[in-house]
């Protein structure tokens, strides 16, 4: 794999550290709009929300075009989108924030994302296995994709239903 395909393409770079974790800048403005009483401030907030939505739409379009026009990312994008439950948000996130995808083993990617269980052993003490660390934004998007896949992907649905109905599962309905 060429070095350029292993590093993050600058056109696909993720959000900066000042961005909300989900990239939705308009949510804070929507919350402010609900409590503002001054008509002038409300009007300005409505205009700002419209501007943010337009910029988000333009950024989404630019990102989609960058992926479509990239010989390194297009095949990966097509492969990811062929999985039921994986849509454009999951695909863009994985391509932008997990450029190692395809170059590492499944266990290495699981550890990198933070979904691989790690032991907490010390000497003869055998600790509990738990997941931690990793790329939070990728893990959050994968969680949402998994929820969607439980509806649209028969393999995931078959795996999810027995585990969701177990008594000890956090996913089981109360």
Rosetta silent file (secondary structure, phi, psi, omega in degrees, C-alpha in Angstrom):
SEQUENCE: XXXXXXXXXXXXXXXXXXXXXXXXXXXXXXXXXXXXXXXXXXXXXXXXXXXXXXXXXXXXXXXXXXXXXXXXXXXXXXXXXXXXXXXXXXXXXXXXXXXXXXXXXXXXXXXXXXXXXXXXXXXXXXXXXXXXXXXXXXXXXXXXXXXXXXXXXXXXXXXXXXXXXXXXXXXXXX
SCORE:     score description
SCORE:     0.000 S_00000001
   1 L     0.000  131.978  179.998    0.000    0.000    0.000 S_00000001
   2 L   -66.232  152.495 -178.908    1.447    3.395   -0.911 S_00000001
   3 H   -59.360  -33.410 -179.206    2.328    5.754    1.933 S_00000001
   4 H   -66.200  -26.711  179.182   -0.227    8.248    0.666 S_00000001
   5 H   -82.336  -20.320 -179.085   -3.011    5.709    1.187 S_00000001
   6 H   -82.230  -30.926 -178.912   -1.893    4.960    4.761 S_00000001
   7 L   -90.193  162.527  179.483   -2.010    8.523    6.025 S_00000001
   8 L   -71.652  126.712  176.176   -5.122   10.611    6.333 S_00000001
   9 L   -66.267  132.766 -177.250   -5.856   12.557    3.161 S_00000001
  10 H   -60.359  -26.857  178.218   -5.974   16.264    4.048 S_00000001
  11 H   -74.365  -16.915 -179.218   -9.278   16.561    2.182 S_00000001
  12 H  -109.494   11.797 -176.102  -10.743   13.916    4.502 S_00000001
  13 L   -57.784  143.445 -177.718   -9.254   15.258    7.724 S_00000001
  14 L   -73.034 -178.968 -179.017  -11.519   14.936   10.724 S_00000001
  15 L   -67.415  153.234  177.698  -12.967   17.729   12.813 S_00000001
  16 L   -76.052  172.897 -174.878  -10.638   19.935   14.796 S_00000001
  17 L   -68.393  -15.894  179.961  -10.496   19.704   18.580 S_00000001
  18 L   -89.140   -6.082 -179.312  -12.851   22.673   19.002 S_00000001
  19 L   -79.319  150.609  172.309  -15.656   20.976   17.090 S_00000001
  20 L   -59.924  152.248 -175.417  -18.490   19.198   18.865 S_00000001
  21 L   -59.082  -30.620 -179.224  -17.854   15.425   18.971 S_00000001
  22 L   -97.267    1.531  177.671  -20.614   14.696   16.476 S_00000001
  23 L    78.079    4.730 -176.992  -19.782   17.667   14.234 S_00000001
  24 L   -94.127   87.557  179.886  -23.219   19.239   14.709 S_00000001
  25 L   -68.126  -26.687 -175.464  -22.477   22.898   15.382 S_00000001
  26 H   -74.527  -15.085 -178.300  -26.118   23.822   14.879 S_00000001
  27 H   -66.213  -40.608  177.719  -27.320   21.866   17.938 S_00000001
  28 H   -64.111  -39.718  178.664  -25.933   24.418   20.383 S_00000001
  29 H   -67.506  -36.718  177.041  -27.534   27.215   18.441 S_00000001
  30 H   -63.030  -39.880  178.257  -30.865   25.353   18.396 S_00000001
  31 H   -64.850  -42.645  177.897  -30.670   25.068   22.206 S_00000001
  32 H   -63.245  -39.440 -178.540  -29.938   28.781   22.524 S_00000001
  33 H   -61.158  -33.944 -178.324  -32.829   29.607   20.224 S_00000001
  34 H   -67.581  -23.776 -176.095  -35.229   27.775   22.535 S_00000001
  35 H  -109.784   -9.567 -177.935  -34.396   30.054   25.479 S_00000001
  36 L   -80.083  133.569  179.988  -33.769   33.438   23.806 S_00000001
  37 L  -106.512  -24.670 -177.855  -36.598   35.935   24.117 S_00000001
  38 L   -67.201  122.260 -177.097  -35.088   39.002   22.449 S_00000001
  39 H   -60.439  -37.665 -179.863  -36.493   39.187   18.877 S_00000001
  40 H   -66.287  -43.269  179.498  -33.291   40.658   17.404 S_00000001
  41 H   -66.608  -40.189  177.573  -31.131   37.925   18.939 S_00000001
  42 H   -60.112  -43.729  179.633  -33.631   35.249   17.829 S_00000001
  43 H   -61.921  -42.438  178.468  -33.512   36.567   14.264 S_00000001
  44 H   -65.779  -39.375  177.852  -29.699   36.493   14.310 S_00000001
  45 H   -64.775  -40.738  178.124  -29.690   32.945   15.706 S_00000001
  46 H   -61.946  -42.495  177.567  -32.087   31.780   12.992 S_00000001
  47 H   -64.432  -40.737 -179.670  -29.804   33.300   10.355 S_00000001
  48 H   -66.437  -40.373  177.675  -26.759   31.712   11.963 S_00000001
  49 H   -62.569  -42.878  178.268  -28.435   28.283   12.093 S_00000001
  50 H   -62.145  -41.715  178.158  -29.331   28.581    8.407 S_00000001
  51 H   -62.986  -44.167  179.386  -25.708   29.532    7.612 S_00000001
  52 H   -61.728  -43.333  179.715  -24.387   26.560    9.643 S_00000001
  53 H   -63.193  -39.097  177.724  -26.734   24.141    7.901 S_00000001
  54 H   -64.208  -44.506  179.829  -25.639   25.471    4.507 S_00000001
  55 H   -64.824  -38.979  177.833  -21.948   25.107    5.444 S_00000001
  56 H   -63.839  -42.752  179.010  -22.536   21.559    6.732 S_00000001
  57 H   -62.185  -43.972  178.844  -24.284   20.676    3.472 S_00000001
  58 H   -64.074  -42.998  179.478  -21.403   22.131    1.427 S_00000001
  59 H   -63.659  -41.382  177.087  -18.808   20.291    3.547 S_00000001
  60 H   -61.692  -42.542  178.893  -20.712   17.013    3.148 S_00000001
  61 H   -63.829  -46.453  179.357  -20.845   17.517   -0.615 S_00000001
  62 H   -60.383  -41.508  178.754  -17.130   18.383   -0.802 S_00000001
  63 H   -64.557  -43.606  178.322  -16.256   15.319    1.262 S_00000001
  64 H   -61.216  -42.901  178.752  -18.405   13.088   -0.937 S_00000001
  65 H   -65.949  -39.144  178.728  -16.751   14.486   -4.079 S_00000001
  66 H   -62.713  -39.809  178.570  -13.261   14.026   -2.598 S_00000001
  67 H   -68.654  -44.534 -179.369  -14.028   10.375   -1.887 S_00000001
  68 H   -63.449  -33.037 -176.627  -15.554    9.798   -5.333 S_00000001
  69 L   -92.211    0.972 -178.317  -12.572   11.387   -7.089 S_00000001
  70 L   -99.124  121.201  177.948   -9.884    9.601   -5.086 S_00000001
  71 L   -66.885  -23.183  178.986   -8.506    6.375   -6.561 S_00000001
  72 L   -80.121  -34.258 -173.793   -7.307    5.356   -3.086 S_00000001
  73 L   -97.343  -26.796 -176.085  -10.618    5.933   -1.270 S_00000001
  74 H   -59.176  -47.621  179.512  -13.272    5.086   -3.878 S_00000001
  75 H   -62.640  -38.507  177.538  -12.805    1.281   -3.778 S_00000001
  76 H   -65.345  -40.364  178.964  -12.845    1.297    0.037 S_00000001
  77 H   -62.031  -45.459  179.039  -15.948    3.475   -0.008 S_00000001
  78 H   -61.832  -41.051  179.703  -17.747    1.114   -2.383 S_00000001
  79 H   -65.364  -45.391  179.996  -16.813   -1.882   -0.236 S_00000001
  80 H   -63.611  -43.184 -178.136  -17.967   -0.233    2.995 S_00000001
  81 H   -70.042  -16.011  178.720  -21.260    0.962    1.476 S_00000001
  82 L   -75.572  -12.247  178.881  -22.009   -2.560    0.231 S_00000001
  83 L   -84.789  125.466  178.108  -22.544   -3.679    3.847 S_00000001
  84 L   -60.912  130.183 -179.147  -26.191   -3.295    4.951 S_00000001
  85 L   100.157  -12.915  178.150  -26.392   -0.695    7.709 S_00000001
  86 L  -100.681  116.672 -177.922  -23.244    1.182    6.645 S_00000001
  87 L  -112.585 -164.492 -175.871  -24.130    4.513    5.115 S_00000001
  88 H   -65.303  -34.631 -179.759  -22.338    7.643    4.006 S_00000001
  89 H   -67.572  -46.234  178.816  -21.602    8.939    7.537 S_00000001
  90 H   -63.245  -44.546 -179.683  -19.977    5.685    8.630 S_00000001
  91 H   -60.644  -49.360 -179.389  -18.067    5.402    5.373 S_00000001
  92 H   -62.180  -41.636 -179.593  -16.747    8.974    5.507 S_00000001
  93 H   -64.003  -45.595 -179.349  -15.780    8.633    9.161 S_00000001
  94 H   -65.072  -41.109  179.541  -13.910    5.382    8.634 S_00000001
  95 H   -67.292  -39.337 -176.331  -12.071    6.698    5.595 S_00000001
  96 H   -79.827  -41.696 -171.192  -11.146    9.988    7.265 S_00000001
  97 H  -105.467   -4.151  178.525  -10.380    8.902   10.819 S_00000001
  98 L  -135.808   63.326 -176.224   -9.227    5.316   10.331 S_00000001
  99 L   -65.941  -14.577  179.393   -6.871    5.391    7.342 S_00000001
 100 L   -74.211   -9.738 -177.725   -5.210    2.178    8.582 S_00000001
 101 L   -57.117  125.247 -178.207   -8.321    0.214    7.577 S_00000001
 102 L    99.841  -19.643 -179.929   -7.277   -2.529    5.192 S_00000001
 103 L  -103.122  -15.318 -178.559   -3.619   -2.440    6.245 S_00000001
 104 L  -113.126  164.663  176.129   -4.087   -3.885    9.753 S_00000001
 105 L   -75.601  166.522  179.648   -5.596   -7.118   11.068 S_00000001
 106 H   -62.182  -35.017  179.240   -9.100   -7.151   12.502 S_00000001
 107 H   -69.906  -37.886  178.174   -7.684   -7.401   16.053 S_00000001
 108 H   -67.195  -40.572  178.240   -5.377   -4.443   15.522 S_00000001
 109 H   -66.393  -41.332  178.476   -8.231   -2.322   14.158 S_00000001
 110 H   -60.356  -41.144  178.098  -10.459   -3.350   17.092 S_00000001
 111 H   -67.963  -39.433 -179.120   -7.748   -2.239   19.529 S_00000001
 112 H   -65.009  -37.656 -179.967   -7.189    1.002   17.604 S_00000001
 113 H   -79.327  -27.786  179.703  -10.892    1.861   17.700 S_00000001
 114 L    98.373   28.217  177.896  -11.208    0.826   21.354 S_00000001
 115 L  -113.801    1.871  178.572  -13.587   -2.123   21.103 S_00000001
 116 L   -88.464  132.296  178.323  -11.072   -4.908   21.871 S_00000001
 117 L   -72.335  134.798  176.417  -11.159   -6.194   25.449 S_00000001
 118 E  -114.196  144.865  179.921   -7.915   -5.756   27.367 S_00000001
 119 L   -84.192  159.238  175.621   -7.014   -7.661   30.501 S_00000001
 120 L  -122.720   57.010 -178.679   -6.125   -6.113   33.826 S_00000001
 121 L   -90.081  148.665  175.447   -3.860   -8.851   35.072 S_00000001
 122 E  -150.054  114.517 -177.682   -1.021   -8.330   37.507 S_00000001
 123 L    61.666 -122.561  179.667    1.118  -11.203   38.703 S_00000001
 124 L   -91.355  -10.202  178.738   -1.214  -13.992   39.753 S_00000001
 125 E   -74.675  132.365  179.274   -4.259  -11.716   39.983 S_00000001
 126 L  -108.170  109.624 -176.404   -6.577  -12.115   37.065 S_00000001
 127 L   -87.268  176.113 -179.523   -8.494   -8.899   36.464 S_00000001
 128 L   -76.653  142.758  176.328  -11.642   -8.141   34.563 S_00000001
 129 L   -86.440  133.917  178.960  -11.464   -7.719   30.787 S_00000001
 130 E  -150.222  161.637  177.636  -12.811   -4.416   29.555 S_00000001
 131 L   -98.326  145.569  178.600  -12.645   -2.117   26.572 S_00000001
 132 L  -166.573  163.491  178.169  -11.093    1.342   26.839 S_00000001
 133 L    73.762 -162.585  177.394   -9.156    3.928   24.895 S_00000001
 134 L    87.830 -173.191 -177.722   -9.158    4.153   21.138 S_00000001
 135 L   -90.726  102.562 -172.742  -10.663    6.634   18.739 S_00000001
 136 H   -59.542  -44.645 -177.167  -13.870    7.777   20.379 S_00000001
 137 H   -64.105  -37.256  177.693  -15.426    9.436   17.338 S_00000001
 138 H   -67.937  -44.071 -179.943  -14.930    6.289   15.243 S_00000001
 139 H   -61.365  -40.761  179.109  -16.317    4.096   18.030 S_00000001
 140 H   -64.055  -41.951  178.944  -19.408    6.318   18.381 S_00000001
 141 H   -67.278  -38.984  177.782  -20.120    6.188   14.652 S_00000001
 142 H   -65.280  -35.081  176.645  -19.634    2.411   14.621 S_00000001
 143 H   -61.984  -46.779  179.757  -22.094    2.088   17.503 S_00000001
 144 H   -65.204  -37.509  177.430  -24.752    3.995   15.558 S_00000001
 145 H   -65.063  -36.718  178.086  -24.015    1.931   12.443 S_00000001
 146 H   -65.422  -40.428  176.522  -24.420   -1.238   14.505 S_00000001
 147 H   -61.577  -42.007  177.157  -27.821   -0.066   15.722 S_00000001
 148 H   -65.550  -38.637 -178.276  -28.854    0.555   12.115 S_00000001
 149 H   -67.201  -26.996  177.428  -27.432   -2.820   11.081 S_00000001
 150 H   -65.617  -19.319  176.701  -29.595   -4.605   13.649 S_00000001
 151 H   -92.063  -35.182 -169.383  -32.541   -3.500   11.528 S_00000001
 152 H  -111.203  -17.495 -177.164  -31.148   -4.025    8.028 S_00000001
 153 L  -108.604  111.356 -175.383  -28.418   -6.671    8.201 S_00000001
 154 H   -60.166  -33.835  179.613  -29.786  -10.182    8.882 S_00000001
 155 H   -66.356  -46.238  178.817  -26.431  -11.480   10.169 S_00000001
 156 H   -66.445  -41.339  179.761  -26.067   -8.666   12.713 S_00000001
 157 H   -59.915  -43.629 -179.899  -29.752   -8.945   13.661 S_00000001
 158 H   -64.402  -36.176  178.219  -29.392  -12.667   14.358 S_00000001
 159 H   -73.128  -39.417 -174.474  -26.360  -12.007   16.554 S_00000001
 160 H   -70.594  -44.067 -173.096  -27.934   -9.026   18.347 S_00000001
 161 H   -58.918  -46.948  178.255  -31.324  -10.513   19.263 S_00000001
 162 H   -65.142  -37.727 -178.209  -30.100  -13.346   21.520 S_00000001
 163 H   -74.194  -29.996  179.220  -27.587  -11.102   23.303 S_00000001
 164 H   -73.430  -24.786 -177.866  -30.120   -8.292   23.763 S_00000001
 165 L   -92.136   -5.128  179.703  -32.593  -10.644   25.388 S_00000001
 166 L   -69.313  149.850 -174.795  -30.150  -12.107   27.923 S_00000001
 167 L   -66.855  -31.110 -177.046  -30.834  -11.168   31.531 S_00000001
 168 L   -90.033   -0.618 -175.461  -27.349   -9.761   32.171 S_00000001
 169 L   -79.593  137.928  176.203  -27.219   -7.628   29.058 S_00000001
 170 L   -70.769  -19.896 -177.907  -27.208   -3.850   29.364 S_00000001
 171 L   -83.597  -13.046 -174.561  -29.068   -3.785   26.033 S_00000001
 172 L   -71.865  141.018 -179.952  -32.025   -5.794   27.293 S_00000001
 173 L   -68.394  141.791 -178.625  -35.208   -3.790   27.790 S_00000001
 174 L   -90.263    0.000    0.000  -36.177   -3.244   31.431 S_00000001
